[in-house]
C-alpha cells in the first residue's frame, strides 16, 4: 500500500475491502490465528483518512513504519490537499524520526 501512486476516496475504501478479502482468503488457507501483522496494515490503511494535523501526531506515534512508507503516506494521502509548506513540515517530522537511526 505504500507504493500507491494516486488516491481517491473510492480507492481508500477499496484498499480496506481488498485487505479484508485477502484476510478472509488467507484464513481459509492457513491455521495461523491471528494473522501476523494484520494490525500493522490496517493501521496504515486507516492513516489515509487522517487530516494534516492528525497526520503529524500519527507520524510521531507510529515509528514502526519505514521512512518510505511514511513519506509516501504524506505525499499521496495529503499531497494534493495541503500546501507545500505543510507538506514540508510533515516530511521534516519524518526526517526527525529517522535521524536517530542513522
C-alpha positions as CSV (number, residue, x, y, z in Angstrom):
1,X,0.0,0.0,0.0
2,X,3.0,2.3,0.4
3,X,3.6,2.2,-3.3
4,X,0.3,3.7,-4.3
5,X,0.7,6.5,-6.9
6,X,-2.7,8.1,-6.7
7,X,-5.5,8.0,-4.3
8,X,-9.2,8.8,-4.2
9,X,-12.0,8.3,-1.6
10,X,-13.1,5.3,-3.6
11,X,-9.6,4.0,-3.7
12,X,-9.2,4.2,0.0
13,X,-12.4,2.3,0.6
14,X,-11.3,-0.3,-1.9
15,X,-7.9,-0.7,-0.1
16,X,-9.8,-1.7,3.0
17,X,-12.1,-4.0,1.1
18,X,-9.3,-5.7,-0.7
19,X,-7.4,-6.2,2.5
20,X,-10.4,-7.7,4.2
21,X,-10.9,-10.1,1.2
22,X,-7.2,-11.0,1.4
23,X,-7.5,-11.8,5.1
24,X,-10.6,-14.0,4.5
25,X,-8.9,-16.0,1.8
26,X,-5.7,-16.3,3.8
27,X,-7.6,-17.6,6.9
28,X,-9.1,-20.3,4.7
29,X,-5.6,-21.4,3.6
30,X,-3.8,-21.4,7.0
31,X,-4.4,-22.3,10.6
32,X,-2.4,-19.4,11.8
33,X,-4.5,-17.2,14.1
34,X,-4.3,-14.3,14.4
35,X,-2.8,-13.4,11.0
36,X,0.6,-11.8,11.7
37,X,0.9,-8.1,11.2
38,X,-2.8,-7.6,10.4
39,X,-3.0,-4.5,12.6
40,X,0.2,-3.1,11.0
41,X,-1.5,-3.0,7.6
42,X,-4.9,-1.9,8.9
43,X,-3.4,1.0,10.8
44,X,-1.5,2.1,7.7
45,X,-4.7,2.0,5.6
46,X,-6.7,4.0,8.2
47,X,-4.0,6.7,8.1
48,X,-5.1,7.5,4.6
49,X,-8.1,9.2,6.2
50,X,-6.2,11.5,8.5
51,X,-6.2,15.3,8.3
52,X,-2.9,17.3,8.2
53,X,-2.9,17.9,11.9
54,X,-3.8,14.4,12.8
55,X,-1.1,13.1,10.4
56,X,1.7,14.9,12.2
57,X,0.7,13.2,15.5
58,X,0.2,9.9,13.8
59,X,3.7,10.0,12.3
60,X,5.3,10.7,15.7
61,X,3.4,7.9,17.3
62,X,3.9,5.2,14.7
63,X,7.7,4.7,14.5
64,X,7.2,1.1,13.3
65,X,6.7,2.3,9.7
66,X,9.7,2.9,7.4
67,X,10.6,6.3,6.2
68,X,9.5,5.4,2.7
69,X,6.1,4.3,4.0
70,X,5.6,7.5,5.9
71,X,6.8,9.7,3.1
72,X,4.5,8.1,0.6
73,X,1.6,8.4,3.0
74,X,2.2,12.2,3.2
75,X,2.8,12.7,-0.5
76,X,-0.1,10.6,-1.7
77,X,-2.6,11.0,1.1
78,X,-2.3,14.7,1.7
79,X,-0.2,15.8,-1.3
80,X,-3.0,17.4,-3.2
81,X,-4.9,18.8,-0.2
82,X,-2.1,20.6,1.6
83,X,0.2,23.4,0.6
84,X,3.9,22.9,0.1
85,X,4.9,24.4,3.4
86,X,2.6,22.0,5.3
87,X,3.9,19.0,3.3
88,X,7.5,20.0,4.1
89,X,6.6,20.3,7.8
90,X,5.3,16.7,7.8
91,X,8.3,15.4,5.8
92,X,10.6,17.2,8.3
93,X,8.9,15.3,11.1
94,X,9.5,12.1,9.3
95,X,13.2,13.0,8.8
96,X,13.5,13.9,12.5
97,X,12.2,10.4,13.4
98,X,14.6,8.8,11.0
99,X,17.6,10.8,12.1
100,X,18.4,8.8,15.3
101,X,18.5,5.6,13.3
102,X,21.4,6.9,11.1
